[in-house]
Amino acid sequence: MKTAVAGRTILQSVAAFTTIGGFLMDWNKTHLFNPRWTPHAKFHDAMTILSGTLLGASSLYLLNKKDGDAATNLKTAAFLPAIFYLAQAGSFTFPGAKGMDAEFPEKIPSVGRIRLNEGPFSLVMLAALGAGYLLARRETN
């Protein structure tokens, strides 16, 4: 039972961060208020912020829902934020796309030669979602 609670806590934490993370990370001069960004680039940033907000909030709703199929709610609640982080990690494969360290390297921490930009962060969040789901599903089985 303790592992199921820990799993749900992990899922709720990732969902909560996904809900507000775009505002925390992008509502500043490096992104939305960056004078070098075109209005269309800002539109896409706003769309990304709102996508994370909607996916995270939907996940939180399902994690707190008392009725319905608990197993399906749990799977969907884990999958919704994963969509956001899969898209974030996959964005590095598009031509010319780079992480924030390309423009603001001083703002990105590193461990050795590895820059802890959006790529590694996405992988950590996906791993947390996977671990949280595996722990929490014990409660629904």
C-alpha positions as CSV (number, residue, x, y, z in Angstrom):
1,M,0.0,0.0,0.0
2,K,2.9,2.4,0.8
3,T,4.4,1.9,-2.7
4,A,1.0,2.7,-4.3
5,V,0.8,5.9,-2.3
6,A,4.3,6.8,-3.3
7,G,3.5,6.1,-6.9
8,R,0.4,8.3,-6.9
9,T,2.5,11.0,-5.2
10,I,5.1,10.8,-7.9
11,L,2.4,11.0,-10.6
12,Q,0.6,13.9,-8.9
13,S,3.9,15.8,-8.6
14,V,4.8,15.4,-12.2
15,A,1.3,16.3,-13.3
16,A,1.3,19.4,-11.0
17,F,4.7,20.5,-12.4
18,T,3.4,19.9,-16.0
19,T,0.4,22.1,-15.2
20,I,2.4,25.1,-14.0
21,G,5.9,24.4,-15.5
22,G,5.4,26.3,-18.7
23,F,4.5,29.5,-16.8
24,L,7.5,29.0,-14.5
25,M,10.0,28.3,-17.2
26,D,8.7,30.3,-20.2
27,W,6.9,33.4,-18.8
28,N,10.2,35.5,-18.9
29,K,12.7,37.3,-21.1
30,T,14.2,34.1,-22.3
31,H,11.0,32.9,-24.0
32,L,7.7,34.7,-24.2
33,F,9.1,38.2,-23.6
34,N,12.2,37.6,-25.6
35,P,12.4,40.6,-28.0
36,R,14.2,38.6,-30.6
37,W,11.4,36.1,-30.9
38,T,8.8,36.7,-33.7
39,P,5.1,37.0,-32.8
40,H,4.6,33.6,-34.4
41,A,7.4,32.0,-32.2
42,K,5.7,33.5,-29.2
43,F,2.4,32.0,-30.4
44,H,4.0,28.5,-30.4
45,D,5.5,29.1,-27.0
46,A,2.0,30.1,-25.7
47,M,0.6,27.0,-27.3
48,T,3.2,24.8,-25.6
49,I,2.5,26.4,-22.2
50,L,-1.2,25.8,-22.6
51,S,-0.7,22.2,-23.8
52,G,1.3,21.4,-20.7
53,T,-1.3,23.1,-18.5
54,L,-4.1,21.2,-20.1
55,L,-2.3,17.8,-20.1
56,G,-1.1,18.2,-16.5
57,A,-4.5,19.4,-15.2
58,S,-6.3,16.6,-16.9
59,S,-3.9,14.1,-15.3
60,L,-4.5,15.6,-11.9
61,Y,-8.3,15.4,-12.4
62,L,-8.0,11.7,-13.3
63,L,-5.7,11.0,-10.4
64,N,-8.3,12.4,-8.0
65,K,-11.4,11.0,-9.7
66,K,-13.2,8.7,-7.4
67,D,-15.6,7.0,-9.9
68,G,-15.0,5.2,-13.1
69,D,-12.4,2.5,-13.9
70,A,-9.5,3.1,-11.6
71,A,-7.0,1.2,-13.7
72,T,-8.0,3.2,-16.9
73,N,-7.9,6.5,-15.0
74,L,-4.4,5.7,-13.7
75,K,-3.1,4.7,-17.1
76,T,-4.5,7.8,-18.7
77,A,-3.3,10.0,-15.9
78,A,0.2,8.7,-16.4
79,F,0.1,8.9,-20.2
80,L,-1.2,12.5,-20.5
81,P,1.9,14.3,-19.1
82,A,4.1,11.7,-20.9
83,I,2.7,13.1,-24.2
84,F,4.1,16.5,-23.3
85,Y,7.6,15.2,-22.3
86,L,7.7,12.9,-25.4
87,A,7.0,15.9,-27.6
88,Q,9.6,17.9,-25.7
89,A,12.3,15.3,-26.1
90,G,11.3,14.6,-29.7
91,S,11.6,18.3,-30.6
92,F,15.4,17.9,-30.6
93,T,15.1,15.8,-33.7
94,F,13.6,18.7,-35.8
95,P,15.9,20.7,-38.1
96,G,17.6,23.6,-36.3
97,A,15.9,22.9,-33.0
98,K,18.0,23.3,-29.9
99,G,17.5,23.6,-26.2
100,M,17.6,26.8,-24.2
101,D,21.4,26.3,-23.7
102,A,21.9,27.3,-27.3
103,E,20.9,30.9,-26.5
104,F,21.3,31.1,-22.7
105,P,24.1,28.6,-21.8
106,E,24.7,30.4,-18.5
107,K,21.2,29.4,-17.3
108,I,21.6,25.7,-17.8
109,P,23.4,23.5,-15.2
110,S,25.7,20.8,-16.3
111,V,27.2,17.6,-15.0
112,G,30.6,17.1,-16.5
113,R,30.1,17.6,-20.3
114,I,26.3,16.9,-20.2
115,R,24.1,20.0,-20.3
116,L,20.9,19.5,-18.3
117,N,18.7,21.2,-20.8
118,E,15.2,20.2,-21.8
119,G,16.3,16.8,-23.3
120,P,17.6,15.2,-20.1
121,F,14.9,16.8,-18.1
122,S,12.3,15.2,-20.3
123,L,13.9,11.8,-19.8
124,V,13.8,12.2,-16.1
125,M,10.1,13.2,-16.1
126,L,9.3,10.2,-18.3
127,A,11.2,7.9,-16.0
128,A,9.3,9.4,-13.0
129,L,6.0,8.9,-14.8
130,G,6.9,5.2,-15.5
131,A,8.1,4.6,-12.0
132,G,5.1,6.3,-10.5
133,Y,2.7,4.3,-12.7
134,L,4.3,1.0,-11.9
135,L,4.2,1.7,-8.1
136,A,0.6,3.1,-8.2
137,R,-0.9,0.4,-10.3
138,R,-0.4,-2.1,-7.4
139,E,-3.3,-0.3,-5.7
140,T,-5.7,-0.8,-8.7
141,N,-4.9,-4.5,-9.3
